[in-house]
Amino acid sequence: MKTLSLVIALYNQLEFTRRCIASIKEHTPGPFELILINNGCVDGTAEYLEGLDANIVTNERNLGCAKAWNQGIRASHGAVVGILNNDIIVTPRWSDALLAFMEREGHGIVCPSAREGLLDYDLPAYARAFTSACAQAVRKELYAPCMLVDRAVFDRIGLFDEAFSYGGCEDTDFLWRTQAAGFSVAMTGSALIHHFSKVTQDAVTRTETDGYWNHNMAHFQKKWGRTIRGNWFQRRWADVNAKWVKRSEQRRFGHTLIEKSIRSSEPPRGSG
């Protein structure tokens, strides 16, 4: 199985970072390289990082996702590089499932399924039941909060576009460049993570007031000749297709590959 490097950009949110890294260390079998980018944290994250067995890159200020991720990729040595948000929690053998899926199917980027929102349920039990029910489920889609990228993708198309500020659009830009270069991208139901969702992005939005999102959208449109969502017909088709995919997954597997947390401690269908 290919060697693995995990890159996480950090901008405050220490408690989420603690939980994320604890889950990685507990549930990632086999050797892996952990690279953490301190993107100008001022909440005690720097002190926390001092005690970790990880490669730490420190920036005096928040350089944004694209630049931080690129720093981590350049510092990495694995044949596969994982780009992870710090507000996720992984589950047992998540990386083994993703690496096996990548090797078996030959995808350039693979992503786990995710349950988003409050962590108000038994995640390990839910993950066991979910992956059992959805082991054969595949969606041809990028889940940017947690993606494993084959080194060959970076070698062919380069790194993330650093013209995108802070966070936004750089993931879709990278996806489209990856697909244009002939690599396939897919999510698998054989691995599940929990994602609290937009924790760092919301914090950046509250503190950065220079209109970075509008800048990112303008840069994307200039580069691709369209917005991410496209014209009315493209938006309509995307919405109809997304609904069809979710209904198909729910009907076949009892789940969709991106779920919202519900206030229930009951295990999902297929738990036995």
Rosetta silent file (secondary structure, phi, psi, omega in degrees, C-alpha in Angstrom):
SEQUENCE: MKTLSLVIALYNQLEFTRRCIASIKEHTPGPFELILINNGCVDGTAEYLEGLDANIVTNERNLGCAKAWNQGIRASHGAVVGILNNDIIVTPRWSDALLAFMEREGHGIVCPSAREGLLDYDLPAYARAFTSACAQAVRKELYAPCMLVDRAVFDRIGLFDEAFSYGGCEDTDFLWRTQAAGFSVAMTGSALIHHFSKVTQDAVTRTETDGYWNHNMAHFQKKWGRTIRGNWFQRRWADVNAKWVKRSEQRRFGHTLIEKSIRSSEPPRGSG
SCORE:     score description
SCORE:     0.000 S_00000001
   1 L     0.000  145.905 -174.750    0.000    0.000    0.000 S_00000001
   2 L   -67.628  148.629  178.126    1.235    3.512   -0.830 S_00000001
   3 L   -71.617  151.870 -168.743    2.927    5.653    1.827 S_00000001
   4 E  -126.576  132.208  169.508    0.808    8.427    3.309 S_00000001
   5 E  -117.418  138.737  179.110    1.388   12.048    4.331 S_00000001
   6 E  -117.384  125.660 -176.804   -1.374   14.037    6.053 S_00000001
   7 E  -115.483  126.675  178.503   -1.442   17.837    5.760 S_00000001
   8 E  -131.882  123.047  174.313   -3.647   20.015    7.979 S_00000001
   9 E   -88.575  134.130 -174.530   -3.743   23.816    7.907 S_00000001
  10 E  -120.034  129.388  171.937   -4.594   25.346   11.293 S_00000001
  11 L  -134.921   89.461 -176.079   -6.082   28.750   12.065 S_00000001
  12 L    59.618 -149.281 -178.294   -7.012   28.748   15.764 S_00000001
  13 L    60.041   49.442 -172.656   -9.893   26.412   16.773 S_00000001
  14 H   -57.341  -44.951 -175.830   -7.592   24.544   19.189 S_00000001
  15 H   -64.364  -36.832  175.436  -10.188   22.190   20.649 S_00000001
  16 H   -65.562  -40.318  179.063  -11.258   21.010   17.215 S_00000001
  17 H   -61.911  -44.489  178.502   -7.600   20.498   16.308 S_00000001
  18 H   -55.588  -48.045 -176.406   -7.006   18.411   19.454 S_00000001
  19 H   -67.710  -39.731  178.960   -9.921   16.120   18.658 S_00000001
  20 H   -60.960  -51.798 -176.347   -8.971   15.815   15.005 S_00000001
  21 H   -67.671  -37.171  177.009   -5.344   14.875   15.679 S_00000001
  22 H   -60.296  -41.382 -179.759   -6.285   12.520   18.508 S_00000001
  23 H   -67.990  -37.747  178.256   -8.601   10.647   16.142 S_00000001
  24 H   -63.000  -46.906 -178.119   -5.917   10.482   13.459 S_00000001
  25 H   -66.413  -32.256 -178.695   -3.343    9.065   15.853 S_00000001
  26 H   -79.617  -34.737 -167.192   -5.823    6.543   17.238 S_00000001
  27 H  -115.476    8.652  179.137   -7.395    5.374   13.999 S_00000001
  28 L  -105.544  102.603 -177.769   -4.721    5.592   11.284 S_00000001
  29 L   -75.617  157.508  177.199   -2.984    2.208   11.031 S_00000001
  30 L    75.169  169.876 -179.082    0.487    1.806    9.654 S_00000001
  31 L   -70.961  142.009  174.141    3.145    4.497    9.344 S_00000001
  32 L  -151.200  158.762 -179.544    2.121    7.953    8.205 S_00000001
  33 E  -106.938  128.599 -179.309    3.631   11.429    8.145 S_00000001
  34 E  -110.554  122.253 -178.972    1.731   14.271    9.854 S_00000001
  35 E  -121.712  118.755 -176.060    2.406   17.838    8.673 S_00000001
  36 E  -114.640  129.173 -178.867    0.683   20.684   10.517 S_00000001
  37 E  -105.394  110.124  175.554    0.661   24.271    9.248 S_00000001
  38 E   -80.568  101.013 -174.185    0.317   26.871   12.011 S_00000001
  39 E   -92.041   59.410  178.137   -1.340   29.638    9.996 S_00000001
  40 L    74.500   35.195 -178.974   -0.840   32.475   12.490 S_00000001
  41 L   -68.114  142.331 -178.932   -2.697   30.838   15.394 S_00000001
  42 L  -131.480   20.685 -173.407   -3.038   32.952   18.560 S_00000001
  43 L  -115.855   19.115 -177.741   -5.201   30.693   20.752 S_00000001
  44 L    98.030   -2.616  179.266   -2.625   28.343   22.282 S_00000001
  45 H   -61.049  -40.783 -177.973   -2.329   26.127   19.213 S_00000001
  46 H   -59.428  -42.620  179.763    1.399   26.884   18.883 S_00000001
  47 H   -67.039  -39.508  177.518    2.072   25.655   22.413 S_00000001
  48 H   -61.538  -41.499 -176.520   -0.022   22.527   21.804 S_00000001
  49 H   -65.865  -26.290 -178.014    1.905   21.724   18.633 S_00000001
  50 H   -60.003  -28.205 -176.536    5.239   21.785   20.492 S_00000001
  51 L   -94.423    6.512 -176.018    4.412   18.483   22.156 S_00000001
  52 L   -97.578  148.772  172.256    3.379   16.607   19.021 S_00000001
  53 L   -86.267   83.669 -176.029    5.322   14.118   16.955 S_00000001
  54 L  -157.320  161.122  174.071    4.710   15.962   13.701 S_00000001
  55 E   -86.535  115.381 -175.590    6.370   18.198   11.148 S_00000001
  56 E  -105.580  126.860  173.166    5.319   21.744   12.094 S_00000001
  57 E  -111.347  127.448 -174.735    5.395   24.652    9.647 S_00000001
  58 E  -114.692  127.608  173.662    4.810   28.043   11.261 S_00000001
  59 E  -112.465  141.704 -178.790    3.521   31.176    9.548 S_00000001
  60 L   -69.823  -24.467  179.494    3.409   34.530   11.335 S_00000001
  61 L  -141.553  169.726 -179.414   -0.012   35.265    9.820 S_00000001
  62 L   -72.585  111.807  179.511   -2.847   33.436    8.131 S_00000001
  63 L   -91.335   -2.970 -179.310   -1.719   32.745    4.566 S_00000001
  64 L    89.753  170.308 -175.420   -4.926   30.962    3.628 S_00000001
  65 H   -64.756  -52.940 -171.812   -5.650   27.388    2.612 S_00000001
  66 H   -57.650  -48.365 -178.487   -3.924   27.207   -0.766 S_00000001
  67 H   -66.551  -41.876 -179.868   -0.570   28.559    0.409 S_00000001
  68 H   -66.188  -45.355  177.737   -0.595   26.521    3.625 S_00000001
  69 H   -58.769  -41.926  179.741   -1.564   23.321    1.848 S_00000001
  70 H   -64.036  -37.689  175.143    1.207   23.889   -0.683 S_00000001
  71 H   -59.114  -44.299 -179.929    3.718   24.345    2.137 S_00000001
  72 H   -66.308  -41.367  179.274    2.615   21.008    3.543 S_00000001
  73 H   -62.757  -43.220 -179.874    2.718   19.248    0.190 S_00000001
  74 H   -64.815  -29.746 -179.555    6.254   20.524   -0.479 S_00000001
  75 H   -85.222   -8.412 -173.308    7.347   19.257    2.953 S_00000001
  76 L   -87.684  161.813 -179.273    5.719   15.846    2.470 S_00000001
  77 L  -127.482   -8.367 -175.293    7.277   12.602    1.279 S_00000001
  78 L   -70.284  154.625  174.502    4.343   10.215    0.887 S_00000001
  79 L   -72.417  -20.770  174.637    3.192    8.745   -2.401 S_00000001
  80 E  -127.006  135.320 -179.349   -0.298    9.883   -1.340 S_00000001
  81 E  -116.380  121.027  175.417   -0.981   13.238    0.333 S_00000001
  82 E   -91.063  130.307  174.674   -4.077   13.740    2.461 S_00000001
  83 E  -108.660  113.955 -172.378   -5.453   17.274    2.712 S_00000001
  84 E  -124.443  143.601  166.994   -7.655   17.473    5.815 S_00000001
  85 L   -75.571  158.348  179.086   -9.645   20.147    7.631 S_00000001
  86 L   -89.162    2.338  177.577   -9.005   20.418   11.357 S_00000001
  87 L  -109.336   35.740  174.216  -12.717   20.137   12.189 S_00000001
  88 E  -118.289  159.342  172.583  -13.054   16.497   11.193 S_00000001
  89 E  -129.242  125.162 -179.251  -12.837   13.286   13.203 S_00000001
  90 L   -90.527  165.828 -176.481  -11.739   10.115   11.470 S_00000001
  91 L  -122.737  168.186 -172.742  -12.879    6.603   12.329 S_00000001
  92 L   -51.733  130.611  174.923  -11.089    3.237   12.572 S_00000001
  93 L    60.120   26.786  179.155   -9.089    2.202    9.497 S_00000001
  94 H   -58.943  -43.077 -176.140  -10.378    5.141    7.470 S_00000001
  95 H   -71.261  -37.573  176.785   -7.061    5.564    5.656 S_00000001
  96 H   -59.224  -43.552 -179.749   -6.721    1.863    4.838 S_00000001
  97 H   -63.620  -41.648 -178.847  -10.162    1.919    3.230 S_00000001
  98 H   -70.382  -42.192  179.404   -9.334    5.014    1.172 S_00000001
  99 H   -65.743  -38.733  177.716   -5.915    3.789    0.062 S_00000001
 100 H   -65.719  -40.839  177.755   -7.354    0.413   -0.926 S_00000001
 101 H   -62.469  -44.110  178.755  -10.118    2.154   -2.878 S_00000001
 102 H   -61.700  -45.839 -177.296   -7.563    4.371   -4.641 S_00000001
 103 H   -67.980  -39.369 -177.413   -5.339    1.438   -5.544 S_00000001
 104 H   -70.396  -40.626 -173.682   -8.195   -0.776   -6.685 S_00000001
 105 H   -98.686  -14.267  177.847   -9.969    1.814   -8.826 S_00000001
 106 L    75.195   24.150 -179.970   -6.993    3.911   -9.953 S_00000001
 107 L   -73.952  149.996  174.971   -8.473    7.255   -8.919 S_00000001
 108 L   -79.460  -33.163  177.371   -6.274   10.342   -8.648 S_00000001
 109 E  -134.581  134.400  175.021   -8.235   11.665   -5.654 S_00000001
 110 E  -127.598  148.954 -178.289  -10.376    9.712   -3.196 S_00000001
 111 E  -136.710  150.439  175.828  -12.578   10.978   -0.386 S_00000001
 112 E   -81.680  168.503  165.846  -14.518    9.376    2.464 S_00000001
 113 E   -74.820  166.653 -175.965  -18.195    9.739    3.121 S_00000001
 114 E  -147.384  146.434  167.382  -19.107   12.214    5.831 S_00000001
 115 E  -113.380  126.395 -171.827  -21.681   13.003    8.445 S_00000001
 116 E  -109.674  148.902  174.523  -21.844   16.737    9.087 S_00000001
 117 L   114.781 -144.629 -177.948  -23.001   18.825   12.036 S_00000001
 118 L   -70.777  142.834  173.723  -23.172   18.062   15.733 S_00000001
 119 L   -93.554   74.406 -175.101  -21.288   15.094   17.121 S_00000001
 120 L  -116.097   35.459 -177.729  -24.263   13.989   19.196 S_00000001
 121 L  -149.679  171.319  179.998  -24.161   10.281   18.390 S_00000001
 122 L   -82.020   94.535 -173.400  -21.907    7.247   18.826 S_00000001
 123 H   -61.510  -49.590 -179.537  -19.512    7.854   15.934 S_00000001
 124 H   -57.624  -42.090  179.278  -17.551    4.547   16.044 S_00000001
 125 H   -66.626  -42.317  179.395  -20.758    2.503   16.125 S_00000001
 126 H   -63.356  -42.485 -179.186  -22.338    4.596   13.412 S_00000001
 127 H   -62.744  -41.082  178.750  -19.226    4.315   11.239 S_00000001
 128 H   -60.531  -46.305 -178.651  -19.201    0.512   11.567 S_00000001
 129 H   -68.696  -42.335 -178.443  -22.829    0.270   10.528 S_00000001
 130 H   -62.363  -50.541 -176.501  -22.516    2.882    7.779 S_00000001
 131 H   -68.046  -28.792  174.963  -19.444    1.368    6.118 S_00000001
 132 H   -66.651  -43.125 -179.115  -20.975   -2.099    6.323 S_00000001
 133 H   -74.630  -30.628 -169.806  -24.114   -0.903    4.543 S_00000001
 134 H  -113.454   17.135 -174.647  -22.315    1.389    2.076 S_00000001
 135 L   -55.190  -31.557 -177.546  -19.092   -0.477    1.297 S_00000001
 136 L   -97.434    2.038 -178.017  -19.962   -0.614   -2.408 S_00000001
 137 L   -78.060  134.135  179.738  -21.306    2.934   -2.661 S_00000001
 138 E  -137.317  137.052  173.570  -19.350    5.320   -4.882 S_00000001
 139 E  -127.994  129.710 -178.265  -20.024    8.922   -5.819 S_00000001
 140 L   -82.858   77.073 -172.622  -17.969   10.691   -8.500 S_00000001
 141 L  -153.599  152.846  175.504  -17.499   13.821   -6.438 S_00000001
 142 L   -93.049  133.347  169.610  -14.862   15.670   -4.419 S_00000001
 143 L  -112.749   94.021 -167.596  -15.322   16.071   -0.666 S_00000001
 144 L   -62.070  -30.026 -179.877  -12.775   18.814   -0.051 S_00000001
 145 L   -62.432  -17.131  178.218  -12.628   18.691    3.787 S_00000001
 146 E  -154.403  104.045 -178.840  -10.871   15.314    3.507 S_00000001
 147 E  -137.797  136.892  174.877   -9.205   14.194    0.289 S_00000001
 148 E  -103.327  124.202 -172.452   -6.336   11.834   -0.452 S_00000001
 149 E  -116.162  126.055  175.094   -4.392   12.882   -3.539 S_00000001
 150 E   -65.441  136.252 -179.636   -2.013   10.643   -5.481 S_00000001
 151 H   -53.973  -29.762 -179.212    1.402   12.314   -5.816 S_00000001
 152 H   -61.403  -28.287  177.961    1.096   11.821   -9.583 S_00000001
 153 H   -65.098  -49.350  178.588   -1.664   14.450   -9.659 S_00000001
 154 H   -61.846  -39.345 -179.260    0.606   17.143   -8.214 S_00000001
 155 H   -61.309  -33.478 -176.098    3.426   16.057  -10.516 S_00000001
 156 H   -89.077  -40.886 -172.324    1.207   16.569  -13.555 S_00000001
 157 H  -110.298   -7.694 -176.882   -0.905   19.638  -12.726 S_00000001
 158 L    90.116 -168.699 -174.673    1.052   21.410   -9.992 S_00000001
 159 L   -95.899 -167.467  178.537   -0.162   22.527   -6.572 S_00000001
 160 L   -70.030  147.702 -178.885   -3.127   24.600   -5.410 S_00000001
 161 L   -74.891  111.660 -175.259   -3.563   28.037   -7.002 S_00000001
 162 L   -78.394    0.261  174.697   -2.257   30.517   -4.428 S_00000001
 163 L   -73.983  -15.865  174.949   -4.100   33.416   -6.055 S_00000001
 164 L   -81.296  128.059 -174.874   -7.165   32.285   -4.083 S_00000001
 165 L   -89.421  141.128  172.934   -7.187   34.085   -0.709 S_00000001
 166 L    57.859  -79.156  179.862   -7.853   32.409    2.667 S_00000001
 167 L  -169.479  132.405  179.905  -10.319   29.754    1.550 S_00000001
 168 L   136.434  123.617  177.022  -12.839   29.308   -1.225 S_00000001
 169 L    81.616  -24.405 -177.605  -12.782   28.147   -4.856 S_00000001
 170 H   -65.478  -28.910  179.217   -9.261   26.686   -4.663 S_00000001
 171 H   -73.043  -43.424  177.502  -10.681   23.200   -4.118 S_00000001
 172 H   -65.713  -40.962  176.055  -13.033   23.364   -7.124 S_00000001
 173 H   -57.899  -44.882  179.847  -10.242   24.828   -9.249 S_00000001
 174 H   -65.268  -40.760  177.993   -7.970   21.939   -8.228 S_00000001
 175 H   -59.811  -49.424 -176.898  -10.731   19.418   -8.948 S_00000001
 176 H   -65.166  -38.438  176.324  -11.363   20.753  -12.444 S_00000001
 177 H   -64.704  -39.424  178.547   -7.642   20.844  -13.233 S_00000001
 178 H   -61.498  -47.086 -179.094   -7.328   17.260  -11.981 S_00000001
 179 H   -67.740  -37.858  178.922  -10.173   16.059  -14.181 S_00000001
 180 H   -63.274  -28.279  179.491   -8.903   18.022  -17.188 S_00000001
 181 L   -84.108   -0.304  174.838   -5.585   16.177  -16.819 S_00000001
 182 L    97.683    7.035  177.722   -7.357   12.826  -17.083 S_00000001
 183 L   -90.809  146.424  175.815   -7.520   11.778  -13.415 S_00000001
 184 L   -96.922  155.973 -176.861  -10.731   10.466  -11.882 S_00000001
 185 E  -134.010  136.979 -178.446  -12.116   11.553   -8.503 S_00000001
 186 E  -156.953  151.793  169.672  -14.524    9.644   -6.267 S_00000001
 187 E   -99.627  151.346  178.024  -16.020    9.268   -2.788 S_00000001
 188 E  -128.344  143.791  175.548  -16.455    5.861   -1.208 S_00000001
 189 E   -82.170    1.072 -179.947  -18.867    4.542    1.372 S_00000001
 190 E   -80.526   -5.748  176.403  -16.167    2.227    2.710 S_00000001
 191 E  -138.285  140.264 -179.738  -14.819    5.071    4.902 S_00000001
 192 E  -132.695  137.593  171.889  -16.726    7.572    7.036 S_00000001
 193 E  -123.532  163.038  167.806  -15.621   10.703    8.892 S_00000001
 194 E  -102.140  136.746  179.011  -17.451   13.240   11.021 S_00000001
 195 E  -127.226  115.923  178.102  -17.191   16.870    9.871 S_00000001
 196 L   -64.218  -33.084  168.811  -18.320   19.665   12.171 S_00000001
 197 L    86.491  114.717  169.583  -18.379   21.834    9.012 S_00000001
 198 L    62.857   25.241 -178.764  -17.071   25.330    8.252 S_00000001
 199 H   -63.791  -53.077 -178.558  -15.606   25.970   11.699 S_00000001
 200 H   -72.314  -39.490 -179.810  -12.431   27.691   10.467 S_00000001
 201 H   -59.967  -41.942  178.289  -14.086   29.257    7.425 S_00000001
 202 H   -64.630  -37.081  178.306  -16.691   30.943    9.613 S_00000001
 203 H   -66.032  -40.862  178.058  -13.938   32.247   11.906 S_00000001
 204 H   -64.615  -42.655 -179.585  -12.035   33.694    8.943 S_00000001
 205 H   -59.984  -35.451  179.979  -15.197   35.309    7.604 S_00000001
 206 H   -72.233  -28.138 -172.257  -15.736   37.038   10.957 S_00000001
 207 H  -105.153  -23.098 -178.447  -12.191   38.433   11.137 S_00000001
 208 L  -103.739  122.321 -173.127  -11.221   39.142    7.519 S_00000001
 209 L  -120.633   23.463 -176.415  -13.085   42.035    5.933 S_00000001
 210 L   -94.477   16.925  176.971  -11.134   42.645    2.723 S_00000001
 211 L    68.300   34.806 -174.879  -13.718   41.020    0.461 S_00000001
 212 H   -61.854  -33.925 -177.897  -11.617   37.931   -0.135 S_00000001
 213 H   -64.735  -43.275  177.799  -14.596   35.842   -1.254 S_00000001
 214 H   -63.071  -37.842  176.495  -15.479   38.268   -4.050 S_00000001
 215 H   -61.566  -44.630 -179.082  -11.813   38.281   -5.070 S_00000001
 216 H   -63.817  -43.203  179.337  -11.783   34.494   -5.211 S_00000001
 217 H   -62.852  -40.629  179.918  -14.954   34.340   -7.265 S_00000001
 218 H   -66.412  -40.757  178.683  -13.612   36.926   -9.712 S_00000001
 219 H   -64.720  -41.351  179.466  -10.312   35.056  -10.079 S_00000001
 220 H   -62.660  -45.356 -177.497  -12.154   31.781  -10.662 S_00000001
 221 H   -66.145  -38.046  177.197  -14.421   33.306  -13.299 S_00000001
 222 H   -65.026  -37.965 -176.458  -11.504   34.920  -15.127 S_00000001
 223 H   -73.334  -39.844 -172.611   -9.603   31.635  -15.097 S_00000001
 224 H  -108.244   -8.101  179.348  -12.449   29.354  -16.194 S_00000001
 225 L    74.779   17.063  179.766  -14.750   31.721  -18.078 S_00000001
 226 L  -165.096  167.037  171.925  -17.680   30.913  -15.785 S_00000001
 227 L   -83.071  171.359  178.920  -18.702   30.815  -12.146 S_00000001
 228 L   -60.147  -45.069 -177.221  -18.545   27.594  -10.160 S_00000001
 229 L   -81.869  -18.763  176.133  -22.284   27.067  -10.445 S_00000001
 230 L    78.120 -161.842 -178.495  -22.457   28.285  -14.040 S_00000001
 231 L   -80.888 -176.589 -174.930  -25.515   29.585  -15.886 S_00000001
 232 H   -58.907  -43.990 -177.340  -29.161   28.824  -15.099 S_00000001
 233 H   -66.506  -39.771  178.495  -29.212   25.596  -17.099 S_00000001
 234 H   -66.701  -40.694  178.043  -25.963   24.340  -15.506 S_00000001
 235 H   -64.580  -43.858 -178.848  -27.231   25.179  -12.017 S_00000001
 236 H   -62.883  -45.160  179.256  -30.560   23.513  -12.706 S_00000001
 237 H   -62.477  -42.940 -179.921  -28.923   20.350  -14.045 S_00000001
 238 H   -61.741  -40.986 -179.028  -26.525   20.218  -11.081 S_00000001
 239 H   -67.618  -43.887  179.315  -29.403   20.530   -8.605 S_00000001
 240 H   -64.206  -43.839 -179.835  -31.513   17.872  -10.330 S_00000001
 241 H   -63.661  -41.684  179.625  -28.551   15.497  -10.584 S_00000001
 242 H   -61.508  -41.508  178.670  -27.622   16.007   -6.918 S_00000001
 243 H   -65.367  -40.536 -179.987  -31.161   15.145   -5.820 S_00000001
 244 H   -64.160  -42.929 -179.801  -31.184   12.054   -8.048 S_00000001
 245 H   -61.612  -45.229 -179.180  -27.834   10.859   -6.652 S_00000001
 246 H   -63.331  -44.469  179.368  -28.986   11.278   -3.049 S_00000001
 247 H   -63.499  -40.505 -179.884  -32.274    9.468   -3.678 S_00000001
 248 H   -64.140  -44.225  178.456  -30.462    6.649   -5.475 S_00000001
 249 H   -62.865  -44.473 -177.995  -27.966    6.235   -2.616 S_00000001
 250 H   -63.177  -41.439 -178.810  -30.715    6.318   -0.003 S_00000001
 251 H   -68.196  -39.141 -174.646  -32.788    3.751   -1.864 S_00000001
 252 H   -83.884  -39.481 -171.297  -29.896    1.364   -2.486 S_00000001
 253 H  -115.106   -9.337 -177.290  -27.812    1.698    0.691 S_00000001
 254 L    82.822    5.281 -179.064  -30.105    3.287    3.278 S_00000001
 255 L  -148.912  164.469  162.602  -27.832    6.359    3.445 S_00000001
 256 L  -108.227  156.804 -173.947  -26.448    9.175    1.388 S_00000001
 257 L   -76.276  -13.405  169.319  -22.672    9.605    1.275 S_00000001
 258 E  -125.908  109.738 -175.551  -22.922   13.112    2.752 S_00000001
 259 E  -112.962  157.817  172.924  -25.337   13.128    5.667 S_00000001
 260 E  -102.434  138.996 -179.137  -26.474   15.726    8.161 S_00000001
 261 L   -64.698  136.780  174.366  -26.341   14.863   11.844 S_00000001
 262 L  -117.423  155.674 -176.911  -29.690   14.160   13.450 S_00000001
 263 L   -81.873   81.731 -179.711  -30.391   14.087   17.155 S_00000001
 264 L  -153.822  140.217  176.646  -30.525   10.341   17.583 S_00000001
 265 L   -99.026    2.044 -178.291  -28.322    7.766   19.257 S_00000001
 266 L   -74.952  140.637  178.562  -29.820    4.922   17.253 S_00000001
 267 L   -69.499  155.102  179.025  -27.476    3.086   14.880 S_00000001
 268 L   -74.369  169.171  178.570  -28.225    3.315   11.161 S_00000001
 269 L   -59.436  141.779  179.344  -29.771    0.590    9.101 S_00000001
 270 L    95.948    7.213 -177.639  -27.395   -2.281    8.457 S_00000001
 271 L   -79.279  -13.547 -178.175  -25.867   -2.312   11.944 S_00000001
 272 L    77.915    0.000    0.000  -27.005   -5.841   12.561 S_00000001
